[in-house]
Each structure stands twice: as C-alpha cells, then as structure tokens.
C-alpha cells in the first residue's frame, strides 16, 4: 500500500511555511552524522489501520458485487479506516523544535483536509483499486523528547496527525474471485425440498448427492440460507460421508443421525416457502454449490360463468 503519496503532498505543503535553512525529508526520522547541525523535518505516513468494517455509529459495512468488465467480476466495499502521519522536527534547541511544530501544524491540517480521493494502489490496474476517500484530518498527539546522537543532544517535537475516512476496495478477476482449495475437486450437487406437503419442519430437507467416483467427506462443510445479516447455518459433523453415487439428506427438524440422514435440530423451519437460496460452503468458506428455491406458480383462476 503506497502511503508515500501523503508524504509527498505534505512536504510540498510545508515548504513555503518553514525557513529556507530547514531540511525537509519524506520518510521516517533517522539520525545522520550531521543530526542537530541544522533543523530537519521528517514527514512519515507511519500507519494504516482498518477499523474492522464497523463505522463510528455501529453500522456494519457489507460487500457488494462488482463487474469490472464482461469477463471479470468480484466485489467492492468501503471500509472505515485510519492513517496516522508523524511529523518529526529535529533541532539543536527545544524552543526551535516547538516553534517549527507550531508553524507547521495549521498548514499540515489544511493540506490533508483539502485532499481529494487518494489512490493507494496501482492506478493502472483495472481489476483492482485501493482508494482512500471521505477523510477528515485531526491533530491526534504532540510530544517533545530529548535524544543524543554521537554525544550531541538534539530535541524532537513530534506531531501525530490522523486521517479518518474510508478505504474503498475493488477487486475482480476473470471468471470471478475463486479461491484455490483442496476441496475444489469434490463438489456435491445440492437440492432443497423447501415446501413439502404437510407441516414444513419435519419434512423439509436438503439433498446432497455425490456424482464422483470417490468417497466424499463433508466434515466441516456448512450449509446456510440467504439471510443478509444472520444466516441460519449448519455445520456438518465428522464422518458425514457420501459414497460414490450416493446421497445424504439433511432434515431441518429433530431426529437421530445415521449414515444417510442428518438432522439440523431446529424448532422452526429454515427455508422460506416464498423463495430462498441454499448455499453450500467448504471448510475454507468457499461457496461450492447453491440451490435456488423457487415456488411453483399458482394455478390461474378460471373466470366465473355468468348465469
């Protein structure tokens, strides 16, 4: 991730506001042989933090599909994020360091606050982008310290600026973002009896069939519905095996598991009669199959005959 764009921007913004004898450096603070001989200012974009996909008011950020071109697809999301920038003023006297920090604080904040959208990735990559946007700048911390370099005392004033905004991520690949997995070679087919005749709970079930010529082990696989926030999810237990050409049925209600039948153990039905989606994932979390539950069309009502 290229945070150097912030360093370049701030060095340019600071130059008109500092004395001509001040050395401006983009990058982390370091001690050279002439440290303290002339004032030095180091501008370093030191840290990027992802805030876990949760905004300040508690909203959870979700991914949405993104079609990069006719062949490539993936997702995009805007995640709350934070960038910390440290500006270190190195001077022979403490008052010099504090004076330079005071002169620089306002131009630094102004420069960051007026930034447009900043690309942190490769701007020529049409299948992916990292863009920092909607940022606001705050002066997060200020400290002073005394250090010695080669027996010479120097004084540092360190401003920490914080940029709070959103990192917009776009990722795509030809054919979609399919993960490499050891489970790719063995994929069962999936079917759902979502609206059975009679009471739903004891009768609705998913059917998984093994079309391959080898034994299929579903231990650690999961099946879930398409609820957007809290999907109903079942994890297959150890020794959930399907013989070649065989099938395994997962009923939503309660019962005693055996070699060909498993029970979810729920008190309520899982699959909506009005339409639903069942998603089967391998232990890596990769979707391997899905079944779309589409209700049968209702028969058309015949017009009444007029008497």
matplotlib code that plots the C-alpha trace (Angstrom):
import matplotlib.pyplot as plt

x = [0.0, 1.5, 1.2, 4.1, 1.6, 0.7, 4.3, 4.9, 1.8, 2.7, 6.4, 5.1, 2.6, 5.2, 8.0, 6.5, 5.8, 9.3, 12.6, 14.8, 17.5, 15.2, 15.8, 12.5, 12.6, 9.8, 10.2, 10.8, 13.1, 16.7, 19.9, 22.7, 26.2, 25.0, 21.9, 21.3, 23.6, 20.6, 16.8, 15.3, 11.7, 10.7, 7.3, 6.3, 3.0, 3.6, 0.5, -2.7, -5.4, -8.6, -11.4, -12.9, -15.6, -17.7, -18.5, -18.4, -22.2, -22.1, -23.1, -21.6, -20.1, -21.0, -19.6, -21.5, -20.9, -18.7, -18.4, -15.1, -15.8, -17.7, -15.4, -14.2, -16.2, -15.6, -16.7, -16.3, -16.7, -15.9, -14.4, -13.7, -10.0, -7.4, -4.0, -1.5, 1.2, 4.1, 6.0, 9.2, 11.1, 14.7, 16.6, 19.5, 17.3, 13.9, 12.4, 13.4, 11.6, 8.5, 8.4, 8.7, 5.9, 3.7, 4.4, 3.7, 0.5, -2.1, -0.7, -0.5, -4.1, -5.2, -3.4, -4.8, -8.3, -8.4, -7.1, -9.2, -9.6, -6.2, -5.2, -3.1, -2.7, -1.8, -4.0, -3.4, -4.9, -8.4, -9.2, -8.5, -8.1, -7.4, -8.8, -8.8, -11.7, -14.2, -11.4, -11.2, -7.9, -7.3, -4.3, -4.1, -1.0, 2.1, 5.1, 8.7, 11.8, 15.5, 17.9, 21.6, 23.4, 27.2, 27.3, 25.4, 22.0, 19.1, 15.5, 12.5, 9.0, 6.6, 3.2, 0.9, -1.9, -4.7, -6.8, -10.1, -12.0, -12.9, -10.8, -12.8, -11.6, -12.4, -11.2, -12.1, -10.6, -11.6, -14.3, -14.8, -12.7, -12.5, -10.2, -7.7, -8.8, -8.1, -11.9, -12.4, -12.2, -15.0, -18.3, -21.7, -24.8, -27.4, -31.2, -33.7, -37.2, -38.3, -42.1, -43.1, -46.6, -47.9, -46.1, -42.8, -40.5, -40.4, -40.4, -38.3, -34.7, -31.7, -30.3, -26.6, -25.5, -22.0, -21.6, -17.9, -16.3, -14.7, -15.9, -17.0, -16.3, -18.4, -16.9, -16.6, -18.7, -21.6, -25.0, -26.8, -29.7, -29.5, -30.5, -28.4, -27.4, -27.6, -28.0, -29.1, -26.1, -25.5, -22.0, -21.6, -20.2, -17.3, -18.0, -20.6, -19.8, -21.4, -20.5, -19.9, -23.2, -24.9, -26.8, -27.1, -30.3, -30.3, -33.7, -34.4, -36.1, -35.0, -34.1, -31.4, -28.5, -27.4, -25.2, -27.5, -29.7, -28.7, -30.9, -30.4, -32.2, -34.2, -37.6, -38.6, -38.4, -35.3, -36.3, -38.9, -41.8, -42.0, -38.4, -34.9, -31.3, -29.3, -25.5, -23.0, -19.5, -16.4, -14.3, -12.3, -15.6, -15.7, -19.1, -19.2, -22.9, -26.2, -29.8, -32.4, -35.8, -38.5, -42.1, -44.3, -46.7, -50.2, -52.8, -54.7, -58.3, -60.9, -63.3, -66.7, -69.5, -72.2, -75.7]
y = [0.0, 3.3, 5.8, 7.8, 10.0, 11.6, 12.3, 14.0, 16.1, 17.3, 18.1, 20.3, 22.0, 22.7, 24.1, 27.7, 27.9, 27.0, 28.8, 28.1, 26.5, 23.7, 20.3, 18.6, 14.8, 12.4, 9.3, 8.1, 10.0, 8.9, 10.1, 11.0, 12.3, 16.0, 15.5, 18.7, 20.8, 22.3, 21.9, 18.9, 17.9, 14.3, 13.6, 9.9, 8.2, 5.6, 3.5, 2.4, 0.8, -1.0, -0.5, -3.9, -2.9, -1.1, 2.6, 5.0, 4.7, 0.9, 0.2, -2.9, -2.4, -5.2, -6.2, -5.7, -7.4, -5.5, -6.2, -4.9, -5.9, -8.6, -11.4, -10.2, -9.9, -9.6, -7.2, -3.7, -2.3, 0.9, 0.1, 2.7, 3.2, 5.4, 6.7, 8.1, 10.5, 11.5, 14.8, 15.0, 18.3, 17.8, 20.8, 21.7, 23.6, 22.6, 26.0, 25.7, 22.3, 23.6, 26.8, 24.8, 22.4, 25.4, 26.9, 23.6, 22.4, 24.5, 24.1, 20.3, 20.1, 22.3, 20.2, 17.0, 18.3, 19.5, 16.3, 14.7, 11.0, 9.3, 6.1, 3.9, 1.1, 0.8, 3.3, 1.4, -1.9, -2.0, -5.2, -3.7, -0.5, 0.9, 4.4, 6.4, 8.8, 10.9, 11.7, 14.3, 15.4, 15.8, 16.7, 13.5, 14.0, 16.1, 15.3, 16.5, 14.5, 14.9, 12.5, 12.2, 11.3, 10.8, 12.6, 15.6, 16.5, 17.1, 17.9, 16.4, 17.7, 15.1, 15.9, 12.9, 13.7, 11.3, 10.9, 9.2, 8.1, 5.1, 2.7, 1.8, -1.6, -3.0, -6.5, -8.6, -11.5, -13.1, -15.6, -14.2, -14.4, -18.2, -19.4, -22.2, -25.0, -28.7, -29.2, -28.0, -31.5, -33.0, -31.0, -32.5, -31.4, -29.6, -29.7, -28.4, -29.7, -26.4, -26.5, -30.2, -31.4, -31.1, -29.5, -28.0, -28.6, -32.4, -32.8, -30.0, -31.1, -30.6, -33.4, -33.6, -36.1, -37.3, -37.5, -38.5, -42.0, -41.4, -41.1, -37.5, -36.3, -33.3, -32.9, -29.1, -28.1, -25.7, -25.1, -21.8, -19.8, -16.3, -14.2, -11.0, -10.4, -13.6, -16.6, -19.9, -22.1, -25.9, -27.4, -31.0, -33.2, -35.6, -38.8, -37.0, -39.2, -39.7, -42.8, -42.6, -42.1, -41.8, -39.1, -37.5, -35.8, -33.0, -32.5, -29.2, -30.7, -33.2, -36.8, -39.4, -39.1, -42.1, -42.8, -41.3, -38.9, -35.9, -33.6, -29.9, -30.0, -26.8, -25.9, -23.8, -24.3, -22.9, -22.5, -19.9, -21.2, -17.9, -18.4, -18.9, -19.8, -22.6, -22.1, -24.9, -23.9, -26.0, -25.8, -22.8, -20.9, -21.0, -21.4, -24.8, -25.2, -23.4, -24.2, -21.6, -22.3, -21.0, -21.6, -23.2, -20.8, -20.8, -22.1, -19.4, -18.8, -19.6, -16.8, -17.4, -18.2, -15.7, -17.0]
z = [0.0, -1.1, 1.7, 0.3, -1.6, 1.7, 2.5, -0.9, -0.5, 3.0, 2.1, -0.7, 1.6, 4.3, 2.2, 1.9, 5.7, 7.0, 7.0, 4.0, 6.1, 7.2, 5.6, 4.6, 4.3, 3.2, 5.3, 8.8, 11.2, 11.2, 12.8, 10.4, 11.1, 10.9, 13.1, 15.0, 12.9, 11.0, 11.6, 10.0, 9.4, 8.7, 7.2, 7.6, 6.9, 9.6, 10.0, 8.3, 10.5, 9.3, 11.8, 11.4, 8.9, 11.5, 11.3, 14.3, 14.7, 14.7, 11.1, 9.5, 6.1, 3.6, 0.3, -3.0, -6.3, -8.8, -12.5, -13.8, -17.4, -19.4, -18.1, -14.7, -11.6, -7.9, -5.1, -3.8, -0.3, 1.6, 5.0, 7.7, 8.1, 9.7, 8.6, 11.1, 9.9, 12.1, 11.5, 13.5, 14.0, 14.9, 16.2, 18.4, 20.9, 22.3, 21.5, 17.8, 17.6, 19.3, 17.1, 13.9, 15.0, 15.7, 12.3, 10.6, 12.3, 10.5, 7.0, 7.6, 8.7, 5.8, 3.3, 4.5, 4.9, 1.2, -0.2, -2.9, -3.3, -2.9, -4.8, -2.6, -5.2, -8.8, -10.7, -14.0, -12.6, -14.0, -12.0, -8.6, -6.7, -3.2, -2.8, 0.4, 0.5, 2.6, 5.0, 7.8, 9.4, 13.2, 15.3, 17.3, 19.5, 20.2, 22.2, 22.8, 23.6, 24.1, 22.4, 21.9, 18.7, 18.8, 22.2, 20.9, 22.4, 20.0, 20.6, 18.8, 18.6, 17.1, 15.7, 15.0, 12.5, 12.0, 8.8, 9.4, 6.3, 4.2, 2.1, -1.0, -2.1, -5.6, -6.5, -9.5, -11.6, -14.8, -14.0, -10.5, -7.4, -6.9, -4.2, -4.6, -2.4, -1.7, -1.9, -5.4, -6.9, -4.9, -5.0, -4.3, -6.0, -3.9, -3.9, -1.3, -0.6, 0.8, 0.6, 1.3, 1.5, 5.1, 8.0, 6.9, 9.9, 10.0, 6.2, 4.6, 3.9, 1.7, -0.5, -1.3, -4.0, -4.8, -8.6, -8.3, -8.1, -4.8, -1.2, -0.3, 3.2, 4.2, 7.7, 8.4, 5.4, 6.1, 4.5, 5.1, 3.8, 2.2, 5.3, 4.8, 8.5, 10.4, 8.1, 9.5, 9.3, 9.8, 10.1, 9.0, 11.7, 11.4, 9.4, 7.2, 4.3, 0.9, -1.0, -4.8, -6.5, -3.1, -1.3, 2.1, 3.4, 6.0, 7.6, 9.4, 12.4, 15.1, 14.8, 15.2, 12.7, 10.7, 7.7, 5.1, 7.1, 9.3, 11.4, 12.0, 15.3, 14.7, 16.3, 13.3, 9.5, 7.7, 4.1, 3.1, 1.1, -0.8, -2.2, -0.7, -1.5, 0.0, -0.1, 0.5, 1.6, 2.0, 5.2, 3.7, 3.5, -0.3, -1.9, -3.8, -4.6, -4.3, -4.8, -5.6, -4.1, -6.5, -5.5, -8.1, -9.9, -8.6, -11.0, -12.7, -11.6, -14.1, -14.8, -13.3, -15.8, -15.9, -15.2]

ax = plt.figure().add_subplot(projection="3d")
ax.plot(x, y, z, "-o")
ax.set_aspect("equal")
plt.show()
